[in-house]
Amino acid sequence: MKQHYDILIIGGGMVGASLAASLIPAGQRLGLSIAVVEAFPMPDASSVEYQPSYDARATALAYGSRLIYEQIGIWEQLREHLCPITDIHVSDKGRFGVSRLNARDENVAALGYVVENHWLGRVLMNRLAQPDAEHIDLLCPAEVTAVHTLAEQMEVTLMTEGREQQLTAELVVMADGGRSELREQLGIVYQQQGYQQHALVTNISPESPHHNIAYERFTDTGPMALLPLEDLSLDALAPAELSAAESSSLQEVRHRMGLVWTVPDDQIDEILALSDREFIERVHERFGYRAGVFVRVGERYSYPLKLSVADEQVRQGLIMLGNAAHALHPIAGQGYNLALRGVVTLAAELIRAREAGINLGDINHLTRFAEQVRQDQRRTIGFSDKTMKLFSNSNPLLALGRSAGLQLLDICPLAKTVFTRSAMGLDQPTPDLH
């Protein structure tokens, strides 16, 4: 641990680790000193052979995020355990409108990818442990309890092993997720809008392969998304987890899909309390059988949904990234991809500032970064918010209009290409990190 760093990143999750990884080549060339502070111990990413688990949480990566991770240098390892999305099927329950998106039509290998969060985190930690990342210190387990602005730098109070230490940094990056006492201390204000909905998240098994198809199903109570996941090896299905009947047909539960089901607040407790059989029946009632018959469901999780955007995402010497800056509805799976685009835009701006000899915490260049990402944030957040409200509305005229819109999108190749390339994050250039 040094007493001073050029950049101190609070949060070693996917956003914070991605920022650190994106700065490795240029950081080594420019002599940047970087610290990543994480409250939880970092596991040794290479000590145990990786094995996907049935209940693993996952993230949808747009094709544009693949291009970012290729530039960061982790894509080849990341692709060992992920599932490509080659087709997307969009439908509206009880209506005629359907739209189908296909990777071949867009001349790409996949429209996106689904990766388990644990695997993405492990690959990022592997990258930070490489010899060319020696200028990056992982400070964990440790917690930042206070941040103060000084004349030319930031002062950070770090609690580690029961004792406090003071560090300084030119720039503090807050990538510590959606809930933070530290941000409350700093007086950072958020504009928030509740959706009166919960996201119910679980993994579910169809009896037949998913064929790399993702589904977005709009219903009168909210959207449902099904994402294809990497198939499990039979070794991953421990007999102790299964009943005698399931043990005789392990092949049926190898296939997994990630379900994200938007549920009204007043229904979430009842749906969480359903038995597995009742839950699967309810899913079929809302979703249908286009993905086949479901035969197993995993552990269920839920969290309240809200739109949250920080009034100020940059200050002198301070910046917010990821859920610390914005949280949006999971519809269309754009939250993490928006955050990752912000990560590489910031990395490129920091590289330019250091090459120009500018203090990394200088408010002028941080404001320039904020202006660069503002349009992307407004467009992506606005799309997810308006789409959720449109497709959760039971007004007959709106329902007819959205069904007609889906059908029109399906039969108009140009409109479909424009929409698909925007959803894939290919409507804007990837910043050069070298």
C-alpha positions as CSV (number, residue, x, y, z in Angstrom):
1,M,0.0,0.0,0.0
2,K,1.3,3.4,-1.0
3,Q,0.4,6.7,0.7
4,H,-0.5,8.3,-2.6
5,Y,-2.2,7.1,-5.8
6,D,-3.0,8.7,-9.0
7,I,-6.4,6.9,-9.2
8,L,-8.2,5.2,-6.3
9,I,-11.2,3.1,-7.3
10,I,-13.8,2.3,-4.6
11,G,-15.3,-1.0,-5.4
12,G,-13.7,-4.1,-7.0
13,G,-16.8,-5.4,-8.7
14,M,-17.3,-5.7,-12.4
15,V,-17.4,-2.0,-13.0
16,G,-14.4,-1.1,-10.8
17,A,-12.3,-4.0,-12.0
18,S,-13.1,-3.3,-15.6
19,L,-11.9,0.3,-15.2
20,A,-8.6,-0.9,-13.6
21,A,-8.1,-3.5,-16.4
22,S,-8.8,-1.0,-19.1
23,L,-6.0,1.2,-17.8
24,I,-3.3,-1.5,-17.7
25,P,-1.4,-0.9,-21.0
26,A,-1.5,2.9,-20.9
27,G,-1.1,3.0,-17.2
28,Q,2.1,1.0,-17.4
29,R,3.4,3.3,-20.2
30,L,2.4,6.5,-18.4
31,G,3.5,5.4,-14.9
32,L,0.0,5.6,-13.4
33,S,-0.4,4.3,-9.8
34,I,-3.8,2.8,-9.2
35,A,-5.5,1.3,-6.1
36,V,-8.7,-0.8,-6.1
37,V,-10.4,-0.9,-2.7
38,E,-12.9,-3.7,-2.0
39,A,-14.7,-4.6,1.2
40,F,-14.6,-8.3,0.5
41,P,-11.5,-10.5,0.3
42,M,-10.4,-11.1,-3.3
43,P,-10.3,-14.9,-4.0
44,D,-7.3,-16.4,-5.8
45,A,-8.8,-16.6,-9.2
46,S,-6.4,-19.3,-10.4
47,S,-6.5,-21.6,-7.4
48,V,-9.6,-23.7,-8.1
49,E,-10.9,-25.0,-11.5
50,Y,-13.9,-23.0,-12.5
51,Q,-17.2,-24.8,-12.5
52,P,-20.5,-23.1,-13.4
53,S,-23.3,-23.6,-10.8
54,Y,-27.0,-24.0,-11.5
55,D,-28.0,-20.9,-9.5
56,A,-25.3,-18.5,-10.8
57,R,-26.5,-15.0,-11.5
58,A,-25.6,-13.7,-15.0
59,T,-25.2,-10.5,-17.0
60,A,-26.2,-9.9,-20.7
61,L,-23.3,-8.4,-22.7
62,A,-24.1,-6.5,-25.9
63,Y,-21.9,-7.2,-28.9
64,G,-20.3,-3.7,-28.3
65,S,-19.2,-4.9,-24.9
66,R,-17.4,-7.8,-26.5
67,L,-15.4,-5.2,-28.6
68,I,-14.6,-3.4,-25.4
69,Y,-13.4,-6.6,-23.6
70,E,-11.4,-7.6,-26.7
71,Q,-9.5,-4.3,-26.5
72,I,-9.0,-4.7,-22.7
73,G,-7.5,-8.2,-23.5
74,I,-9.8,-10.6,-21.6
75,W,-12.2,-11.7,-24.3
76,E,-10.4,-15.0,-25.2
77,Q,-10.5,-16.2,-21.7
78,L,-14.0,-14.8,-21.0
79,R,-15.5,-16.7,-24.0
80,E,-14.6,-20.1,-22.3
81,H,-17.7,-19.9,-20.2
82,L,-20.4,-17.8,-21.8
83,C,-23.4,-18.3,-24.0
84,P,-23.9,-16.4,-27.3
85,I,-27.3,-15.0,-28.2
86,T,-27.9,-15.6,-31.9
87,D,-31.6,-14.8,-32.0
88,I,-34.0,-12.6,-30.0
89,H,-37.7,-13.2,-30.0
90,V,-39.9,-10.3,-28.8
91,S,-43.6,-10.7,-28.2
92,D,-46.6,-9.1,-26.5
93,K,-48.9,-11.4,-24.5
94,G,-52.4,-11.6,-26.0
95,R,-51.4,-9.5,-29.0
96,F,-50.4,-10.2,-32.6
97,G,-47.2,-8.3,-32.6
98,V,-43.9,-10.3,-32.8
99,S,-40.4,-9.3,-33.8
100,R,-37.5,-11.6,-34.4
101,L,-33.8,-10.4,-34.5
102,N,-31.1,-12.6,-35.9
103,A,-27.3,-12.3,-35.8
104,R,-26.9,-13.6,-39.4
105,D,-29.0,-10.7,-40.7
106,E,-26.6,-8.2,-39.0
107,N,-23.4,-10.1,-40.1
108,V,-22.2,-10.7,-36.6
109,A,-21.3,-13.8,-34.7
110,A,-23.9,-13.1,-32.0
111,L,-26.3,-10.3,-31.0
112,G,-24.9,-10.5,-27.5
113,Y,-23.6,-12.9,-24.8
114,V,-24.7,-14.1,-21.4
115,V,-21.9,-14.5,-18.8
116,E,-22.1,-15.6,-15.2
117,N,-21.0,-12.7,-12.9
118,H,-18.7,-15.0,-11.0
119,W,-16.8,-16.0,-14.2
120,L,-16.6,-12.4,-15.4
121,G,-15.2,-11.3,-12.0
122,R,-12.7,-14.1,-12.0
123,V,-11.4,-13.2,-15.5
124,L,-11.0,-9.6,-14.5
125,M,-9.1,-10.5,-11.3
126,N,-6.9,-12.7,-13.4
127,R,-6.1,-9.7,-15.6
128,L,-5.3,-7.5,-12.7
129,A,-2.9,-10.2,-11.4
130,Q,-0.7,-10.3,-14.5
131,P,2.8,-9.0,-14.4
132,D,2.0,-5.9,-16.6
133,A,-0.5,-4.8,-13.9
134,E,2.1,-4.4,-11.2
135,H,1.2,-0.7,-11.0
136,I,-2.3,-1.7,-9.6
137,D,-2.7,-2.4,-5.9
138,L,-5.7,-4.4,-4.7
139,L,-6.5,-3.2,-1.2
140,C,-8.9,-5.7,0.4
141,P,-10.6,-6.4,2.5
142,A,-10.8,-2.7,3.2
143,E,-13.4,0.0,3.4
144,V,-13.3,3.7,2.6
145,T,-15.1,5.5,5.4
146,A,-14.5,9.1,4.4
147,V,-13.4,11.2,1.5
148,H,-12.3,14.9,1.7
149,T,-11.3,17.4,-1.0
150,L,-8.0,19.1,-0.6
151,A,-6.4,21.8,-2.7
152,E,-4.8,19.5,-5.3
153,Q,-5.9,16.0,-4.4
154,M,-8.4,13.9,-2.4
155,E,-7.9,12.6,1.1
156,V,-9.3,9.1,1.7
157,T,-9.8,7.4,5.1
158,L,-9.3,3.7,4.8
159,M,-10.4,1.1,7.4
160,T,-8.4,-2.1,7.2
161,E,-7.9,-4.8,9.8
162,G,-9.5,-2.6,12.4
163,R,-7.3,0.4,12.0
164,E,-7.6,3.7,10.0
165,Q,-5.2,5.0,7.5
166,Q,-5.1,8.2,5.5
167,L,-4.3,8.0,1.8
168,T,-4.3,10.7,-1.0
169,A,-5.2,10.4,-4.6
170,E,-5.6,12.8,-7.6
171,L,-8.9,11.1,-8.5
172,V,-11.3,9.0,-6.5
173,V,-13.7,6.8,-8.6
174,M,-16.8,5.6,-6.8
175,A,-17.9,2.3,-8.4
176,D,-19.3,0.8,-5.2
177,G,-22.8,-0.1,-6.4
178,G,-26.3,1.3,-5.9
179,R,-26.2,1.7,-2.1
180,S,-23.5,3.7,-0.3
181,E,-23.4,5.5,3.0
182,L,-20.3,7.2,1.7
183,R,-22.3,9.0,-1.0
184,E,-24.8,10.1,1.6
185,Q,-21.9,11.6,3.6
186,L,-20.8,13.5,0.5
187,G,-24.3,14.9,0.0
188,I,-24.7,13.4,-3.5
189,V,-28.4,13.8,-4.5
190,Y,-30.3,11.4,-6.7
191,Q,-33.4,11.8,-8.8
192,Q,-35.4,8.6,-8.2
193,Q,-38.6,7.2,-9.6
194,G,-40.1,4.0,-8.2
195,Y,-41.8,1.6,-10.6
196,Q,-44.0,-0.2,-8.0
197,Q,-42.4,-3.4,-9.3
198,H,-39.9,-6.0,-8.2
199,A,-37.5,-8.0,-10.4
200,L,-37.7,-11.7,-9.7
201,V,-34.5,-13.4,-10.8
202,T,-33.9,-17.1,-11.1
203,N,-32.6,-19.8,-13.4
204,I,-35.0,-22.2,-15.0
205,S,-34.4,-25.4,-17.1
206,P,-36.3,-26.2,-20.4
207,E,-36.4,-29.8,-21.2
208,S,-34.8,-29.2,-24.6
209,P,-31.8,-27.0,-25.7
210,H,-32.4,-23.3,-25.9
211,H,-30.6,-23.0,-29.2
212,N,-29.1,-19.6,-28.1
213,I,-32.4,-17.8,-28.3
214,A,-33.2,-15.0,-25.9
215,Y,-36.8,-14.0,-25.3
216,E,-38.5,-10.7,-24.3
217,R,-42.1,-11.2,-23.4
218,F,-44.3,-8.2,-22.6
219,T,-47.3,-8.8,-20.4
220,D,-50.0,-6.6,-18.8
221,T,-48.2,-6.8,-15.5
222,G,-44.6,-6.2,-16.8
223,P,-42.0,-7.7,-19.0
224,M,-40.3,-11.2,-18.8
225,A,-36.9,-11.9,-20.2
226,L,-35.3,-15.3,-20.7
227,L,-31.6,-15.5,-21.5
228,P,-29.8,-18.6,-22.7
229,L,-27.0,-19.8,-20.3
230,E,-24.1,-22.1,-20.8
231,D,-25.2,-25.7,-20.4
232,L,-24.0,-27.5,-17.2
233,S,-21.8,-30.5,-17.3
234,L,-23.4,-33.5,-15.6
235,D,-20.6,-33.3,-13.0
236,A,-22.0,-29.9,-11.9
237,L,-25.4,-31.5,-11.0
238,A,-24.6,-33.0,-7.7
239,P,-26.9,-36.0,-6.9
240,A,-27.5,-34.5,-3.5
241,E,-29.3,-31.6,-5.1
242,L,-31.8,-33.8,-7.0
243,S,-34.6,-36.1,-6.1
244,A,-34.5,-39.8,-7.1
245,A,-36.7,-39.0,-10.2
246,E,-34.4,-36.2,-11.3
247,S,-31.3,-38.3,-10.7
248,S,-32.5,-40.7,-13.3
249,S,-32.9,-37.9,-15.9
250,L,-30.0,-35.6,-15.4
251,Q,-29.9,-34.8,-19.0
252,E,-33.2,-32.8,-18.7
253,V,-31.7,-30.3,-16.3
254,R,-28.4,-29.6,-18.0
255,H,-30.0,-26.7,-20.0
256,R,-30.4,-23.4,-18.2
257,M,-32.0,-20.1,-18.9
258,G,-31.9,-16.9,-16.8
259,L,-35.3,-15.6,-16.0
260,V,-35.9,-11.9,-15.1
261,W,-39.6,-11.4,-14.4
262,T,-41.0,-8.0,-13.6
263,V,-43.7,-8.4,-10.9
264,P,-46.0,-5.8,-9.3
265,D,-45.1,-5.1,-5.7
266,D,-48.4,-6.5,-4.4
267,Q,-47.8,-9.9,-6.1
268,I,-44.1,-10.5,-5.3
269,D,-44.6,-12.2,-1.9
270,E,-47.2,-14.6,-3.3
271,I,-45.1,-15.6,-6.3
272,L,-42.0,-16.1,-4.2
273,A,-44.0,-18.4,-1.9
274,L,-45.1,-20.7,-4.7
275,S,-43.8,-24.2,-4.8
276,D,-41.4,-25.0,-7.7
277,R,-44.2,-26.8,-9.6
278,E,-46.6,-23.9,-9.0
279,F,-44.0,-21.4,-10.0
280,I,-43.3,-23.2,-13.3
281,E,-47.0,-23.3,-14.0
282,R,-47.3,-19.6,-13.4
283,V,-44.3,-18.9,-15.7
284,H,-46.0,-20.9,-18.5
285,E,-49.2,-19.1,-17.9
286,R,-47.5,-15.7,-18.5
287,F,-44.8,-16.7,-20.9
288,G,-46.3,-19.6,-22.9
289,Y,-44.3,-22.6,-24.3
290,R,-42.2,-21.0,-27.0
291,A,-39.1,-22.0,-25.1
292,G,-40.4,-25.5,-24.5
293,V,-41.6,-27.1,-21.2
294,F,-39.7,-26.1,-18.1
295,V,-38.7,-28.9,-15.8
296,R,-36.7,-27.3,-13.0
297,V,-36.3,-23.9,-11.3
298,G,-33.5,-22.7,-9.1
299,E,-33.4,-20.4,-6.1
300,R,-35.4,-17.2,-6.5
301,Y,-34.2,-13.7,-5.7
302,S,-36.0,-10.4,-5.9
303,Y,-35.2,-6.7,-5.6
304,P,-37.3,-3.5,-6.0
305,L,-37.1,-1.6,-9.3
306,K,-36.5,2.1,-9.6
307,L,-34.9,4.6,-11.9
308,S,-32.1,6.5,-10.1
309,V,-29.7,9.1,-11.6
310,A,-27.2,11.1,-9.7
311,D,-27.7,14.9,-10.0
312,E,-23.9,15.3,-10.2
313,Q,-21.7,12.5,-11.5
314,V,-18.4,14.4,-11.3
315,R,-16.9,16.8,-8.8
316,Q,-13.4,18.1,-8.4
317,G,-11.3,14.9,-7.8
318,L,-14.4,12.6,-7.7
319,I,-16.4,10.6,-10.2
320,M,-19.3,8.1,-10.0
321,L,-19.5,5.1,-12.3
322,G,-22.0,2.3,-12.8
323,N,-24.9,1.9,-10.4
324,A,-23.3,4.6,-8.3
325,A,-24.2,7.0,-11.1
326,H,-27.3,5.5,-12.5
327,A,-29.7,2.5,-12.1
328,L,-32.3,1.6,-14.6
329,H,-35.0,-0.9,-15.3
330,P,-33.6,-4.3,-16.4
331,I,-35.8,-4.4,-19.5
332,A,-33.6,-5.0,-22.6
333,G,-30.6,-5.7,-20.3
334,Q,-28.8,-2.4,-21.0
335,G,-27.7,-1.4,-17.5
336,Y,-24.3,-3.0,-17.4
337,N,-23.5,-2.3,-21.0
338,L,-24.2,1.4,-20.4
339,A,-21.9,1.3,-17.4
340,L,-19.1,-0.4,-19.4
341,R,-19.3,2.2,-22.1
342,G,-18.9,4.8,-19.4
343,V,-15.8,2.9,-18.1
344,V,-13.9,3.0,-21.3
345,T,-14.9,6.6,-22.1
346,L,-13.5,7.6,-18.7
347,A,-10.3,5.5,-19.2
348,A,-9.7,7.2,-22.6
349,E,-10.2,10.6,-21.0
350,L,-7.8,9.8,-18.1
351,I,-5.2,8.7,-20.6
352,R,-5.5,11.9,-22.6
353,A,-5.3,14.0,-19.4
354,R,-2.1,12.3,-18.2
355,E,-0.5,12.6,-21.6
356,A,-1.3,16.3,-21.5
357,G,0.1,16.7,-18.0
358,I,-3.3,17.6,-16.5
359,N,-4.2,16.7,-12.9
360,L,-6.5,13.6,-13.2
361,G,-9.0,15.2,-10.7
362,D,-9.2,18.5,-12.6
363,I,-12.9,19.4,-12.9
364,N,-12.6,20.6,-16.4
365,H,-11.6,17.3,-18.0
366,L,-14.0,15.4,-15.7
367,T,-16.8,17.6,-16.9
368,R,-15.7,16.8,-20.5
369,F,-16.1,13.1,-19.7
370,A,-19.6,13.8,-18.1
371,E,-20.7,15.6,-21.3
372,Q,-19.4,12.7,-23.5
373,V,-21.5,10.1,-21.6
374,R,-24.6,12.2,-20.9
375,Q,-26.2,11.7,-24.3
376,D,-25.7,7.9,-24.1
377,Q,-27.1,7.8,-20.6
378,R,-30.2,9.9,-21.6
379,R,-30.9,7.8,-24.6
380,T,-30.4,4.4,-22.9
381,I,-32.2,5.3,-19.7
382,G,-35.0,7.0,-21.6
383,F,-35.5,4.0,-23.9
384,S,-35.7,1.5,-21.0
385,D,-38.1,3.8,-19.0
386,K,-40.4,4.6,-21.9
387,T,-40.4,1.0,-23.2
388,M,-41.3,-0.4,-19.7
389,K,-44.2,2.1,-19.3
390,L,-45.5,1.5,-22.8
391,F,-45.5,-2.3,-22.6
392,S,-46.9,-2.3,-19.0
393,N,-49.9,-0.2,-20.0
394,S,-53.3,-1.9,-20.5
395,N,-54.8,0.9,-22.6
396,P,-56.3,-0.9,-25.6
397,L,-55.2,1.8,-28.1
398,L,-51.6,1.8,-26.8
399,A,-51.7,-2.1,-26.8
400,L,-52.8,-2.1,-30.5
401,G,-50.1,0.5,-31.4
402,R,-47.2,-1.3,-29.8
403,S,-48.3,-4.6,-31.4
404,A,-48.4,-2.9,-34.8
405,G,-45.0,-1.4,-34.0
406,L,-43.5,-4.8,-33.2
407,Q,-44.9,-6.3,-36.4
408,L,-43.7,-3.4,-38.5
409,L,-40.2,-3.7,-37.0
410,D,-40.3,-7.4,-38.0
411,I,-41.1,-6.8,-41.6
412,C,-38.9,-3.7,-42.2
413,P,-35.2,-4.8,-42.6
414,L,-33.8,-1.2,-42.4
415,A,-35.7,-0.3,-39.2
416,K,-34.7,-3.7,-37.7
417,T,-31.0,-3.1,-38.5
418,V,-31.0,0.4,-37.0
419,F,-32.7,-0.9,-33.9
420,T,-30.5,-4.0,-33.5
421,R,-27.2,-2.2,-34.0
422,S,-28.3,0.4,-31.4
423,A,-29.2,-2.4,-29.0
424,M,-25.8,-4.1,-29.7
425,G,-24.0,-0.8,-28.8
426,L,-22.6,-0.5,-32.4
427,D,-24.0,2.9,-33.1
428,Q,-21.0,4.6,-31.5
429,P,-17.3,4.1,-31.7
430,T,-15.3,2.3,-29.0
431,P,-12.7,4.6,-27.5
432,D,-9.1,3.8,-28.1
433,L,-7.4,2.7,-24.8
434,H,-3.9,2.5,-26.2
